């Protein structure tokens, strides 16, 4: 019986947490910052800035790749669809 009560208490506690994943991660990050050294925080900041740069670069590369494929397909189709001269 006691185990069932404890299990229900844990379940309701879990259900009551309506925070998003981002909010939970930020809370954990702030908790870790309380005991971290300044150098640890600086490295984390640089890591996050670099991650943003990488995501931006990937987005640009995908856009350029799609544009090149589109232009290449049109060029190839134009070459293949030339009228035949007899």
FENMOLIN-V284693 format. One line per field, one symbol per residue. ss: DSSP state (2 for helix, 1 for strand, 0 for the rest). phi: phi as a letter, one per 30 degrees, with the letter a starting at -180 (. if undefined). A space follows every 50 residues. Layout:
# FENMOLIN-V284693
ss->???
phi->???
This chain:
# FENMOLIN-V284693
ss->02222222222222220000222222222222200002222222222222 222222222222222222222222222222000000
phi->.ddddddddddddddddcddddddddddddddddcddddddddddddddd ddddddddddddddddddddddddddddddcdddcc
